[in-house]
Amino acid sequence: QVQVVESGGGLVQAGGSLRLSCVASGSIFGIYSMGWYRQAPGKQRELVATITSTGSTNYADSVKDRFIISRENFKNTVYLQMNSLKPEDTGVYYCKRHPDVWGQGTQVTVSS
């Protein structure tokens, strides 16, 4: 059974940075698109960024020029580098192996 496990969340001040990591089990990680999503309290889960098997990326407008998604296929890992964090970036961040395998989430809290 494929598992996706996130790490790297925490508490950070506005303007700071965090790097999230996501490891997916399985021997053919490289063929899958991966994505980061987030859910703030009382809100729906939303797309943050995705990366295809060939490295093409897509970002939500709210995080463009601040967040960077990347992957290392030989480590079965995808990253989300988050810079210039804002309080509105607070939420639970989920990793997804497309189309349908989700991680348990990691909490990111940005204080003002």
Rosetta silent file (secondary structure, phi, psi, omega in degrees, C-alpha in Angstrom):
SEQUENCE: QVQVVESGGGLVQAGGSLRLSCVASGSIFGIYSMGWYRQAPGKQRELVATITSTGSTNYADSVKDRFIISRENFKNTVYLQMNSLKPEDTGVYYCKRHPDVWGQGTQVTVSS
SCORE:     score description
SCORE:     0.000 S_00000001
   1 L     0.000  131.141 -178.661    0.000    0.000    0.000 S_00000001
   2 L   -73.782  137.696  175.627    1.368    3.382   -1.018 S_00000001
   3 L  -126.219  146.616  177.166    1.937    5.865    1.780 S_00000001
   4 E  -124.974  125.630 -174.939    2.641    9.589    1.642 S_00000001
   5 E  -128.664  122.640  178.995    4.230   11.226    4.700 S_00000001
   6 E   -95.964  155.261  173.293    4.775   14.959    5.183 S_00000001
   7 E  -154.857  166.056  173.556    7.201   16.668    7.544 S_00000001
   8 L   106.286   -3.552  178.518    8.704   20.074    8.197 S_00000001
   9 L   -70.642  172.339  179.214    5.762   22.061    9.482 S_00000001
  10 E   165.458 -166.509  179.712    5.980   24.319   12.506 S_00000001
  11 E  -104.996  131.210 -178.649    5.574   27.801   13.909 S_00000001
  12 E  -143.816  151.289  176.900    7.302   30.680   12.175 S_00000001
  13 E   -79.043  153.763  176.281    7.079   34.464   12.264 S_00000001
  14 L   -54.646  137.530 -176.881    5.719   36.418    9.327 S_00000001
  15 L    92.704  -11.695 -178.911    8.456   36.955    6.757 S_00000001
  16 L   -84.212 -173.870 -176.354   10.184   33.719    7.680 S_00000001
  17 L  -132.630  153.238  171.543   10.712   30.500    5.741 S_00000001
  18 E  -144.479  152.296  172.069    9.943   26.810    6.074 S_00000001
  19 E  -122.914  120.677  176.022   10.644   23.804    3.900 S_00000001
  20 E   -92.765  145.887  176.064    8.151   20.985    3.807 S_00000001
  21 E  -124.381  151.162  179.111    9.106   17.492    2.679 S_00000001
  22 E  -141.844  121.946  178.245    6.940   14.652    1.464 S_00000001
  23 E  -109.932  129.965  178.257    8.114   11.074    1.010 S_00000001
  24 E  -114.850  130.999  178.220    6.009    8.634   -0.971 S_00000001
  25 L   -75.515  165.323  179.824    6.567    4.900   -0.801 S_00000001
  26 L   112.374  152.397 -171.801    6.662    2.782   -3.927 S_00000001
  27 L   -92.799   -4.272 -176.866    9.221    2.039   -6.586 S_00000001
  28 L  -124.205   42.152 -178.164    7.836    4.153   -9.424 S_00000001
  29 H   -52.995  -39.641 -169.967    7.571    7.545   -7.731 S_00000001
  30 H   -64.557  -16.679 -177.011    8.964    9.351  -10.740 S_00000001
  31 H   -88.158   -8.214 -174.624    5.998    8.749  -13.026 S_00000001
  32 L   -99.533  141.199  165.533    3.487   10.507  -10.792 S_00000001
  33 L   -72.401  147.467 -179.742    2.548   14.139  -10.550 S_00000001
  34 E  -127.331  154.798 -179.798    2.707   15.397   -6.984 S_00000001
  35 E  -147.187  154.782  171.225    0.997   18.281   -5.279 S_00000001
  36 E  -111.413  135.854  178.571    0.846   20.355   -2.125 S_00000001
  37 E  -131.921  162.249  177.444   -2.519   21.508   -0.807 S_00000001
  38 E  -143.426  155.785  178.380   -3.523   23.366    2.323 S_00000001
  39 E  -136.657  116.630  175.992   -6.571   23.813    4.491 S_00000001
  40 L   -86.838  157.508 -179.938   -7.060   26.762    6.797 S_00000001
  41 L   -56.170  129.210  177.545   -9.486   26.550    9.732 S_00000001
  42 L    77.029    5.334 -178.589  -13.063   26.836    8.507 S_00000001
  43 L  -121.667  164.498  177.375  -12.036   26.813    4.845 S_00000001
  44 L   -77.464  155.846  175.374  -11.935   24.294    2.062 S_00000001
  45 L   -66.194  138.675 -177.812   -8.756   22.549    1.065 S_00000001
  46 E  -132.479  154.015  177.185   -7.018   24.415   -1.754 S_00000001
  47 E   -69.772  136.528  172.857   -4.256   23.791   -4.229 S_00000001
  48 E  -105.906  -53.892 -177.678   -0.884   25.335   -3.400 S_00000001
  49 E  -162.372  151.170  175.063    1.438   23.889   -6.040 S_00000001
  50 E  -133.243  157.727  175.850    1.888   20.881   -8.300 S_00000001
  51 E  -141.542  131.468 -177.971    4.787   19.315  -10.138 S_00000001
  52 L   -84.399  176.175  179.392    4.537   16.814  -12.974 S_00000001
  53 L   -63.651  -24.379 -179.685    6.733   13.804  -13.632 S_00000001
  54 L   -96.398    1.967  175.349    8.755   15.948  -16.054 S_00000001
  55 L    95.648    3.927  176.035    9.193   18.810  -13.602 S_00000001
  56 L   -71.541  138.658 -174.378    6.587   21.253  -14.881 S_00000001
  57 E  -119.989  157.379  177.691    5.174   23.313  -12.057 S_00000001
  58 E  -144.959  140.471 -176.557    1.974   25.181  -11.300 S_00000001
  59 E  -131.228  149.002  168.303    1.215   27.544   -8.404 S_00000001
  60 L   -66.762  146.787 -179.024   -1.758   29.186   -6.812 S_00000001
  61 L   -57.335  -33.521 -175.137   -1.688   32.939   -7.437 S_00000001
  62 L   -68.517  -16.474 -176.842   -1.460   33.566   -3.690 S_00000001
  63 L  -118.793   -3.818  179.841    1.919   31.812   -3.414 S_00000001
  64 L   -56.823  140.880  179.486    3.556   32.623   -6.746 S_00000001
  65 L    72.416    1.061  175.830    7.025   34.152   -6.349 S_00000001
  66 L  -120.514  -34.677 -177.434    7.144   33.032   -2.692 S_00000001
  67 E  -109.405  148.954  176.389    6.878   29.225   -2.773 S_00000001
  68 E  -132.940  125.454  174.887    8.890   26.723   -4.795 S_00000001
  69 E  -100.218  139.494  179.031    7.921   23.103   -5.387 S_00000001
  70 E  -149.934  169.309 -179.419   10.620   20.628   -6.385 S_00000001
  71 E  -145.396  151.617  172.831   11.247   16.904   -6.406 S_00000001
  72 E  -127.119   99.945 -172.876   14.068   14.401   -6.090 S_00000001
  73 H   -64.414  -33.750 -178.651   12.889   11.188   -7.685 S_00000001
  74 H   -69.749  -13.389  175.490   15.814    9.091   -6.429 S_00000001
  75 H  -107.201    3.894 -175.633   14.673    9.981   -2.894 S_00000001
  76 L    52.314   38.340 -170.934   10.935    9.561   -3.610 S_00000001
  77 E  -129.223  141.119  170.814   10.598   13.071   -2.195 S_00000001
  78 E  -122.829  144.273 -175.768    8.860   16.293   -3.106 S_00000001
  79 E  -119.835  157.176  169.531    9.570   19.592   -1.358 S_00000001
  80 E  -134.068  106.424  175.423    7.800   22.871   -0.803 S_00000001
  81 E   -86.657  120.672 -176.464   10.100   25.779   -0.016 S_00000001
  82 E  -115.403  116.730 -179.210    8.006   28.536    1.521 S_00000001
  83 L  -116.588  162.637  178.119    9.494   32.028    1.759 S_00000001
  84 L    48.797   48.786 -174.873    8.133   35.387    2.882 S_00000001
  85 L   -65.018  146.531 -179.561    5.440   33.602    4.856 S_00000001
  86 L  -121.444  156.358  177.802    2.285   35.464    5.794 S_00000001
  87 H   -55.463  -32.021 -179.866   -0.277   34.784    8.542 S_00000001
  88 H   -73.424   -4.885  172.854   -2.760   33.807    5.825 S_00000001
  89 H   -82.564   -5.865  179.820   -0.469   30.923    4.871 S_00000001
  90 L   -61.034  138.004  177.646   -1.420   29.247    8.149 S_00000001
  91 E   161.753 -179.242  172.935   -3.062   25.856    7.787 S_00000001
  92 E   -91.597  127.069 -178.278   -2.562   22.144    7.489 S_00000001
  93 E  -102.339  127.473 -177.598   -0.449   21.324    4.445 S_00000001
  94 E  -115.083  141.778  172.944   -1.136   18.075    2.658 S_00000001
  95 E  -101.462  144.072 -179.471    0.919   16.235    0.089 S_00000001
  96 E  -135.086  129.279  167.352   -0.831   14.281   -2.639 S_00000001
  97 E   -91.672  111.942 -177.371    0.417   11.699   -5.071 S_00000001
  98 L   -63.385  141.790    8.302   -1.913   12.226   -7.964 S_00000001
  99 L   -92.034  -15.645 -163.475   -4.535   11.161   -8.527 S_00000001
 100 L  -149.537   20.565  179.305   -5.665    9.983   -5.133 S_00000001
 101 E  -110.767  116.249 -176.824   -3.100    9.238   -2.390 S_00000001
 102 E  -106.372  149.493  168.840   -3.016   11.810    0.410 S_00000001
 103 L   -85.845 -179.131 -176.866   -0.715   12.266    3.350 S_00000001
 104 L   -86.471  -13.298  177.655   -1.879   12.994    6.872 S_00000001
 105 L    96.423  154.520  174.938   -0.849   16.650    6.760 S_00000001
 106 E  -135.996  136.831 -174.408    1.576   18.866    8.623 S_00000001
 107 E   -81.413  132.414  172.321    0.630   22.041   10.496 S_00000001
 108 E  -121.185  124.406  178.383    2.107   25.382    9.451 S_00000001
 109 E  -124.950  124.830 -179.490    1.431   28.370   11.675 S_00000001
 110 E  -113.796  118.332 -178.749    2.628   31.855   10.763 S_00000001
 111 E   -92.631  148.210 -178.629    2.456   34.427   13.530 S_00000001
 112 L   -90.328    0.000    0.000    2.109   38.148   12.863 S_00000001
